[in-house]
C-alpha cells in the first residue's frame, strides 16, 4: 500500500467558515491495515493530538469492486470512504463521506495519480454542517498490488487535453493570420501589375507620399 498526498486541509463549514486548517498526515501517528485478499478492505489513517488535548483522525477506506468501464466489467480499487473524527473533553464528532461516493478509482494493479485539487464533503448525523477535506496536487495512491504504471485522473486528463487543444488552436490561428497577410500582399502586387489603370493610380499615390 502506498499513499502520497502533497497537502491536505480540513474546512469546517460551520457558520460559513472559509478558513481551512492544515492536516499534516505524515506528522501524525500513521496506522493502516492491508487487504488480505482482493475482496477485503484496506485502510490507512493519521492521528494528530493537539496541545489542548484535542485528537483528530483522518481515515481512508479502500475496497475493490467490479465497475463497468467502456461497456466492459473491470475490477478496480476505489477510495470508498473518508472519515474524520475529532475527540475533545470526553466527547467526539464523526464525519463521513457518502456511502455511494467513489472518490478515487483506478484499475486494480495501477496507482491513481491526480495533478488537480479534489474536495470531498463529509457529513455527520449529529451536526447540521459539513466538513470539507481538500486534497491538493499531487495525489499518488495505490492501495492494492505492487507498484506499476499509473492511472491519470479524469480531471487532469480533461484539463491536459483542453490545454493542448487551446495551444493548438492558438498556433492554428497564428498560421491563418500569417497566410492571410501574405495573400493580401500578393494580391495587392498582382493588382498593380495586371491592372494598368490602377497601376498608374498607385504610382501617383506613391509620388504624393
GICORMO-V26555 format. One record per residue. N is the residue number from 1. PHI is phi in radians with two decimals (none if undefined). OMEGA is omega in radians with two decimals (* if undefined). NEAR is the number of other C-alpha atoms within 8 Angstrom. Layout:
BEGIN
n=N phi=PHI omega=OMEGA near=NEAR
n=N phi=PHI omega=OMEGA near=NEAR
END
This chain:
BEGIN
n=1 phi=none omega=3.06 near=7
n=2 phi=-2.46 omega=3.13 near=7
n=3 phi=-2.57 omega=3.13 near=9
n=4 phi=-2.26 omega=3.05 near=8
n=5 phi=-2.11 omega=-3.08 near=11
n=6 phi=-1.06 omega=-3.11 near=9
n=7 phi=-2.80 omega=3.10 near=10
n=8 phi=-2.21 omega=3.11 near=13
n=9 phi=-2.20 omega=3.12 near=11
n=10 phi=-1.98 omega=3.11 near=12
n=11 phi=-2.02 omega=3.05 near=13
n=12 phi=-1.44 omega=-3.02 near=11
n=13 phi=-1.53 omega=3.08 near=11
n=14 phi=-1.14 omega=3.13 near=7
n=15 phi=0.99 omega=3.09 near=4
n=16 phi=1.00 omega=3.12 near=5
n=17 phi=-1.11 omega=-3.13 near=8
n=18 phi=-2.16 omega=-3.10 near=7
n=19 phi=-1.88 omega=3.14 near=5
n=20 phi=-1.28 omega=3.12 near=8
n=21 phi=-2.02 omega=3.12 near=7
n=22 phi=-1.15 omega=3.02 near=8
n=23 phi=-2.19 omega=-3.10 near=8
n=24 phi=-1.30 omega=-3.04 near=8
n=25 phi=-0.99 omega=-3.06 near=9
n=26 phi=-1.23 omega=-3.14 near=7
n=27 phi=-1.42 omega=-3.12 near=6
n=28 phi=-1.59 omega=3.06 near=10
n=29 phi=-1.43 omega=-3.07 near=9
n=30 phi=-1.60 omega=3.11 near=10
n=31 phi=-2.38 omega=-3.13 near=7
n=32 phi=-2.95 omega=3.11 near=8
n=33 phi=-2.45 omega=3.11 near=7
n=34 phi=-1.38 omega=3.09 near=9
n=35 phi=-1.30 omega=-3.13 near=10
n=36 phi=-1.33 omega=3.06 near=5
n=37 phi=-2.69 omega=-3.05 near=5
n=38 phi=-1.22 omega=-3.13 near=8
n=39 phi=-1.63 omega=-3.08 near=7
n=40 phi=-1.60 omega=3.08 near=9
n=41 phi=-1.46 omega=3.00 near=10
n=42 phi=-2.07 omega=-3.11 near=12
n=43 phi=-2.32 omega=3.01 near=11
n=44 phi=-2.56 omega=-3.09 near=11
n=45 phi=-2.51 omega=3.06 near=12
n=46 phi=-2.34 omega=-3.11 near=13
n=47 phi=-2.08 omega=-3.13 near=12
n=48 phi=-2.12 omega=3.09 near=10
n=49 phi=-1.87 omega=-3.13 near=9
n=50 phi=-1.39 omega=-3.13 near=8
n=51 phi=-1.14 omega=-3.13 near=5
n=52 phi=-1.47 omega=3.12 near=4
n=53 phi=1.64 omega=3.12 near=8
n=54 phi=-1.28 omega=-3.12 near=11
n=55 phi=-2.01 omega=-3.10 near=11
n=56 phi=-2.09 omega=3.13 near=12
n=57 phi=-2.27 omega=3.04 near=12
n=58 phi=-2.07 omega=-3.02 near=11
n=59 phi=-2.15 omega=3.12 near=11
n=60 phi=-2.09 omega=-3.12 near=12
n=61 phi=-2.05 omega=-3.14 near=12
n=62 phi=-1.98 omega=3.05 near=13
n=63 phi=-2.63 omega=3.10 near=13
n=64 phi=-1.91 omega=-3.13 near=13
n=65 phi=-2.82 omega=3.03 near=8
n=66 phi=-1.48 omega=-3.12 near=8
n=67 phi=-2.21 omega=3.12 near=8
n=68 phi=-1.48 omega=3.14 near=8
n=69 phi=-2.19 omega=-3.12 near=7
n=70 phi=0.92 omega=3.07 near=4
n=71 phi=1.19 omega=3.12 near=5
n=72 phi=-2.23 omega=3.07 near=6
n=73 phi=-1.29 omega=-3.08 near=8
n=74 phi=-2.30 omega=3.09 near=9
n=75 phi=-1.40 omega=-3.08 near=10
n=76 phi=-2.30 omega=2.97 near=12
n=77 phi=-1.74 omega=-3.13 near=14
n=78 phi=-2.40 omega=2.88 near=13
n=79 phi=-1.49 omega=-2.96 near=13
n=80 phi=-1.57 omega=-3.09 near=14
n=81 phi=-2.68 omega=2.99 near=14
n=82 phi=-2.10 omega=-3.09 near=12
n=83 phi=-2.18 omega=3.06 near=13
n=84 phi=-2.09 omega=-3.13 near=12
n=85 phi=-2.16 omega=3.09 near=11
n=86 phi=-2.24 omega=-3.13 near=11
n=87 phi=-2.07 omega=3.14 near=11
n=88 phi=-2.80 omega=3.06 near=9
n=89 phi=0.92 omega=3.07 near=6
n=90 phi=1.45 omega=3.11 near=5
n=91 phi=-2.00 omega=-3.11 near=6
n=92 phi=-2.47 omega=3.08 near=8
n=93 phi=-2.24 omega=-3.10 near=9
n=94 phi=-2.13 omega=3.09 near=9
n=95 phi=-2.15 omega=-3.10 near=12
n=96 phi=-2.33 omega=3.01 near=11
n=97 phi=-1.32 omega=-3.13 near=12
n=98 phi=-1.10 omega=-3.13 near=8
n=99 phi=-1.11 omega=-3.07 near=6
n=100 phi=-1.51 omega=-3.04 near=5
n=101 phi=-1.41 omega=3.00 near=8
n=102 phi=-2.09 omega=-2.99 near=9
n=103 phi=-1.45 omega=3.02 near=9
n=104 phi=-2.12 omega=3.04 near=8
n=105 phi=-2.69 omega=3.13 near=10
n=106 phi=-2.78 omega=3.03 near=11
n=107 phi=-0.93 omega=-2.94 near=11
n=108 phi=-0.92 omega=-3.05 near=10
n=109 phi=-1.70 omega=-3.11 near=9
n=110 phi=-2.02 omega=3.07 near=13
n=111 phi=-1.61 omega=-3.09 near=15
n=112 phi=-1.65 omega=3.14 near=15
n=113 phi=-2.17 omega=3.12 near=12
n=114 phi=-2.42 omega=-3.13 near=13
n=115 phi=-1.91 omega=3.10 near=9
n=116 phi=-2.28 omega=3.12 near=9
n=117 phi=-1.22 omega=3.07 near=9
n=118 phi=-2.23 omega=3.11 near=7
n=119 phi=-1.93 omega=3.12 near=8
n=120 phi=-2.17 omega=-3.13 near=9
n=121 phi=-1.63 omega=3.12 near=9
n=122 phi=-1.97 omega=-3.13 near=15
n=123 phi=-2.17 omega=3.10 near=12
n=124 phi=-2.29 omega=3.10 near=12
n=125 phi=-1.23 omega=-3.02 near=5
n=126 phi=-1.79 omega=-3.11 near=5
n=127 phi=-2.31 omega=-3.09 near=7
n=128 phi=-1.66 omega=3.06 near=6
n=129 phi=-2.13 omega=-3.10 near=9
n=130 phi=-1.97 omega=3.08 near=13
n=131 phi=-2.14 omega=-3.13 near=12
n=132 phi=-1.90 omega=3.04 near=12
n=133 phi=-1.75 omega=-3.03 near=12
n=134 phi=-1.95 omega=3.12 near=12
n=135 phi=-1.73 omega=3.09 near=13
n=136 phi=-1.58 omega=3.09 near=12
n=137 phi=-1.20 omega=0.20 near=11
n=138 phi=-1.76 omega=3.13 near=11
n=139 phi=-1.92 omega=-3.07 near=14
n=140 phi=-2.47 omega=-3.02 near=12
n=141 phi=-2.35 omega=2.99 near=10
n=142 phi=-2.61 omega=-3.09 near=12
n=143 phi=-1.46 omega=-3.07 near=12
n=144 phi=-2.20 omega=3.00 near=10
n=145 phi=1.31 omega=3.10 near=9
n=146 phi=-1.27 omega=3.14 near=5
n=147 phi=-1.09 omega=-3.11 near=8
n=148 phi=-2.59 omega=3.12 near=7
n=149 phi=-1.19 omega=-3.00 near=6
n=150 phi=-1.83 omega=3.08 near=8
n=151 phi=-2.00 omega=-3.10 near=10
n=152 phi=-1.41 omega=-3.06 near=9
n=153 phi=-1.12 omega=-3.05 near=10
n=154 phi=-1.04 omega=-3.09 near=6
n=155 phi=-1.12 omega=3.14 near=8
n=156 phi=-1.20 omega=3.12 near=11
n=157 phi=-1.09 omega=3.14 near=9
n=158 phi=-1.14 omega=-3.14 near=8
n=159 phi=-1.16 omega=3.13 near=8
n=160 phi=-1.09 omega=3.11 near=8
n=161 phi=-1.13 omega=3.13 near=8
n=162 phi=-1.10 omega=3.12 near=8
n=163 phi=-1.10 omega=-3.14 near=8
n=164 phi=-1.14 omega=3.13 near=8
n=165 phi=-1.14 omega=3.13 near=8
n=166 phi=-1.14 omega=3.11 near=8
n=167 phi=-1.12 omega=3.13 near=8
n=168 phi=-1.12 omega=3.13 near=8
n=169 phi=-1.12 omega=3.12 near=8
n=170 phi=-1.11 omega=3.12 near=8
n=171 phi=-1.11 omega=-3.13 near=8
n=172 phi=-1.09 omega=3.12 near=8
n=173 phi=-1.10 omega=3.11 near=8
n=174 phi=-1.10 omega=3.12 near=8
n=175 phi=-1.13 omega=3.14 near=8
n=176 phi=-1.07 omega=3.13 near=8
n=177 phi=-1.11 omega=3.13 near=8
n=178 phi=-1.12 omega=3.12 near=8
n=179 phi=-1.12 omega=3.12 near=8
n=180 phi=-1.08 omega=3.13 near=8
n=181 phi=-1.13 omega=3.14 near=8
n=182 phi=-1.12 omega=3.13 near=8
n=183 phi=-1.07 omega=3.14 near=8
n=184 phi=-1.11 omega=-3.14 near=8
n=185 phi=-1.15 omega=3.13 near=8
n=186 phi=-1.10 omega=3.12 near=8
n=187 phi=-1.07 omega=3.11 near=8
n=188 phi=-1.09 omega=3.14 near=8
n=189 phi=-1.17 omega=-3.14 near=8
n=190 phi=-1.16 omega=3.11 near=8
n=191 phi=-1.10 omega=3.13 near=10
n=192 phi=-1.16 omega=-3.06 near=11
n=193 phi=-1.43 omega=-3.01 near=8
n=194 phi=-1.72 omega=3.12 near=7
n=195 phi=-2.09 omega=-3.04 near=8
n=196 phi=-1.01 omega=-3.09 near=8
n=197 phi=-1.15 omega=3.07 near=6
n=198 phi=-1.40 omega=3.13 near=9
n=199 phi=-1.05 omega=3.12 near=12
n=200 phi=-1.11 omega=3.11 near=8
n=201 phi=-1.10 omega=3.13 near=8
n=202 phi=-1.09 omega=-3.13 near=9
n=203 phi=-1.14 omega=3.09 near=8
n=204 phi=-1.11 omega=3.11 near=8
n=205 phi=-1.13 omega=3.13 near=8
n=206 phi=-1.12 omega=-3.14 near=7
n=207 phi=-1.20 omega=3.12 near=6
n=208 phi=-1.13 omega=-3.14 near=5
n=209 phi=-1.23 omega=* near=4
END
